């Protein structure tokens, strides 16, 4: 059974809560989310939800109980300080996969207040279908002249954009030398002297060539976070995915449900990022 992208929750309606064994109030953010996506019941779950997740107070079941039994649930703590935490969950089976992110705040217990995922993935899948429909004899020079990039680049770039976080991280690790080479070239050619200059980086032929090899479509900056270089794979409007380089962790964007929904460390100042 395919995991639905458009909705994560099925609310049964208002029901009375059964008297069950209490769950300790010392649950970590990771454990709270694990219990929620587990196929087993989550006793007294209502006290671990608030805000956008208020309907969970009235639902007699959880997300995990609605998922097919064969769906694998991989959880990872992405961020935690004294008051906030972000937990990533990868739901996957043989047909599809979905990465979703849970945002928690520390009250009397760790409480889930919002959930996000990269939207517009359906648009990527539709675009892949469109590319599949293009006759093979129109995928060469004619395509490149019309679109600015090769057919192969556009197709593989979309595949990467539409893939799981696990694949995105693996892609970076596999091509780490090229990413480091791009970063060095950006510095050498002066594109890092001012944050706004990085948007012109693809005018450099060597950077363009290396970027094509690692499926990077563009470079961006964020004036709120000086010194951060965003290697954009793709996206639509404010929903983007790519890699971020910032050697000083104190200067990273904040992870919130409002914009930077994911900042996942890959190592040595590199991160996987997503926005919505």
C-alpha positions in Angstrom: 0.0 0.0 0.0 1.4 3.3 -1.0 1.9 6.0 1.8 -0.2 9.0 1.1 1.7 12.2 0.7 -1.2 14.6 1.0 -2.2 13.6 4.6 -0.4 12.0 7.5 -3.3 11.7 9.9 -6.7 10.0 9.9 -8.8 11.3 12.7 -11.5 8.9 13.8 -13.5 11.5 15.8 -14.1 12.3 19.4 -13.9 9.2 21.6 -13.5 8.6 25.3 -10.0 7.8 26.5 -9.6 4.3 27.9 -7.9 3.9 31.3 -4.4 2.5 30.5 -1.1 2.2 32.2 0.5 5.6 32.5 3.5 6.5 30.3 6.4 8.0 32.4 6.8 11.7 32.0 10.6 11.3 31.3 10.1 10.4 27.7 12.8 11.9 25.4 11.8 13.7 22.2 12.9 10.7 20.2 10.9 8.3 22.3 7.7 10.4 22.0 7.9 10.3 18.2 8.9 6.6 18.2 5.8 5.8 20.2 3.6 7.9 17.9 4.8 6.2 14.7 4.8 2.7 16.2 2.2 0.2 15.1 1.3 -0.2 18.8 -1.0 1.9 21.0 0.4 5.0 22.7 -1.1 5.1 26.2 -2.2 8.6 27.4 -0.8 10.1 24.2 -3.0 13.2 24.5 -0.6 14.9 26.9 2.3 14.8 24.3 0.5 16.9 21.7 -0.5 20.6 21.4 -1.0 23.4 19.0 -1.3 22.2 15.4 -1.6 18.6 16.7 -4.5 19.4 19.0 -6.8 16.9 17.2 -4.7 14.1 18.6 -6.4 14.8 21.9 -9.6 13.4 20.4 -8.2 10.6 18.2 -8.2 7.1 19.6 -5.3 5.9 17.4 -2.0 7.2 16.1 -0.2 7.7 12.8 1.7 4.5 13.3 -1.4 2.5 13.8 -2.8 3.7 10.5 0.3 2.8 8.5 0.5 -0.6 6.8 2.4 -3.1 8.9 5.1 -3.5 6.3 6.1 0.1 6.4 9.5 0.6 8.1 9.9 3.5 10.5 13.4 4.9 10.9 13.7 7.7 13.5 16.6 10.1 14.1 17.0 13.0 16.5 18.2 16.0 14.4 18.3 18.7 17.0 17.7 19.2 20.8 18.4 21.9 23.3 16.8 22.6 26.7 13.5 23.8 25.2 13.1 22.5 21.6 13.8 19.4 19.5 13.4 18.1 16.0 13.0 14.4 15.1 13.1 13.1 11.6 11.1 10.0 10.6 11.7 8.0 7.4 8.6 6.0 6.4 9.4 3.6 3.6 8.5 0.3 1.9 9.2 -1.3 -1.4 7.0 1.2 -3.3 7.7 4.6 -1.9 9.2 6.6 0.9 8.4 9.8 2.9 10.6 11.9 5.2 8.6 13.8 7.8 9.9 16.0 10.6 8.4 16.5 14.1 8.9 19.6 16.2 8.7 19.4 19.9 8.7 21.9 22.8 9.6 21.1 26.4 6.6 21.8 28.7 5.8 19.4 31.6 6.7 16.8 29.0 8.2 16.9 25.5 5.3 17.9 23.4 4.8 17.6 19.6 3.4 20.9 18.3 4.0 20.7 14.5 4.9 18.3 11.7 6.3 19.1 8.3 7.5 17.5 5.1 8.9 18.8 1.8 5.8 19.7 -0.2 5.6 19.8 -4.0 7.2 16.4 -4.4 4.2 15.5 -6.5 5.3 18.3 -8.9 8.7 16.6 -9.3 7.0 13.2 -10.0 4.8 14.9 -12.6 7.7 16.5 -14.3 9.6 13.2 -14.4 6.5 11.8 -16.3 6.7 14.7 -18.7 10.3 14.1 -19.4 9.6 10.4 -20.0 7.1 11.4 -22.6 9.7 13.4 -24.7 10.7 11.4 -27.7 14.3 10.2 -27.6 15.2 12.1 -30.7 14.3 15.3 -28.9 16.4 14.7 -25.9 19.7 15.9 -27.3 21.0 19.2 -28.5 17.5 20.5 -29.3 16.5 20.0 -25.7 19.6 21.6 -24.3 19.1 24.7 -26.5 15.5 25.0 -25.3 16.1 24.5 -21.6 19.7 25.5 -20.9 20.6 22.1 -19.3 20.9 18.7 -20.8 18.0 16.2 -20.7 20.1 13.9 -18.5 20.9 16.6 -16.0 17.2 17.6 -15.7 16.1 14.1 -15.3 18.7 12.9 -12.7 18.4 16.2 -10.9 14.6 15.7 -10.5 15.2 12.1 -9.3 17.5 13.3 -6.6 15.2 16.1 -5.5 12.4 13.6 -5.2 14.4 11.1 -3.2 14.8 10.3 0.5 17.1 12.0 2.9 19.1 8.8 3.1 19.8 9.0 -0.7 20.5 12.7 -0.5 23.1 12.2 2.1 24.6 9.3 0.3 24.8 11.4 -2.9 26.8 14.0 -1.1 29.2 11.5 0.5 29.8 9.8 -2.8 30.6 13.2 -4.4 32.3 14.9 -1.5 35.5 15.7 -3.4 33.6 17.6 -6.1 31.6 19.6 -3.5 34.8 20.6 -1.7 36.3 21.5 -5.1 33.3 23.8 -5.8 33.6 25.5 -2.4 37.3 26.1 -3.0 36.6 27.5 -6.5 33.9 29.8 -5.1 36.4 31.3 -2.7 39.2 31.5 -5.3 37.0 33.3 -7.8 35.7 35.8 -5.3 32.1 34.6 -5.1 32.3 34.4 -1.3 33.6 38.0 -0.8 30.0 39.1 -0.5 27.1 36.7 0.1 25.1 38.0 -2.8 27.8 37.2 -5.3 27.3 33.5 -5.0 24.1 33.7 -7.2 26.5 34.4 -10.1 28.7 31.4 -9.5 27.4 29.3 -12.4 28.8 31.8 -14.8 32.2 30.3 -14.0 32.6 27.4 -16.5 34.5 25.2 -14.1 31.9 25.7 -11.3 29.1 25.0 -13.8 30.8 21.8 -14.9 31.3 20.5 -11.4 27.8 21.5 -10.4 26.3 19.6 -13.3 28.3 16.5 -12.2 26.8 16.6 -8.7 23.3 17.7 -9.8 23.4 21.2 -8.3 21.0 23.5 -10.1 21.8 26.8 -8.4 23.5 28.7 -5.5 21.7 30.9 -3.0 22.4 33.0 0.0 20.3 34.2 3.0 21.0 37.6 4.3 19.7 36.5 7.7 22.5 34.0 7.9 25.8 35.5 6.6 28.5 33.1 5.4 26.1 30.3 4.6 26.3 28.9 1.1 23.3 27.0 -0.2 23.8 24.4 -2.9 20.3 24.0 -4.3 19.2 20.7 -5.9 15.7 21.9 -6.7 12.3 22.8 -5.4 9.4 25.2 -6.1 8.8 28.6 -4.6 9.9 28.3 -0.9 10.0 24.5 -0.9 13.7 23.7 -1.6 16.2 21.0 -0.9 20.0 21.0 -1.2 23.2 21.2 0.7 24.5 23.9 3.0 28.1 24.8 3.8 28.8 26.7 7.0 31.9 25.7 9.1 30.7 27.6 12.2 27.7 25.8 13.7 26.8 28.9 15.6 26.0 30.7 12.4 23.6 28.0 11.0 19.9 28.8 10.3 17.5 27.9 13.1 15.4 24.7 12.5 11.7 25.6 12.7 8.5 24.5 11.2 8.2 27.9 9.5 11.0 27.8 7.0 14.2 25.7 7.6 12.4 22.5 8.4 15.6 20.5 8.2 19.3 21.2 8.8 20.9 17.8 9.0 24.7 17.5 9.6 26.7 15.5 7.1 30.2 16.3 8.5 32.9 19.0 8.3 30.6 21.9 8.0 28.3 20.4 5.4 24.5 19.9 6.0 21.5 18.7 4.1 18.8 21.4 4.2 15.1 21.7 3.4 12.8 24.7 3.4 9.0 25.1 3.3 
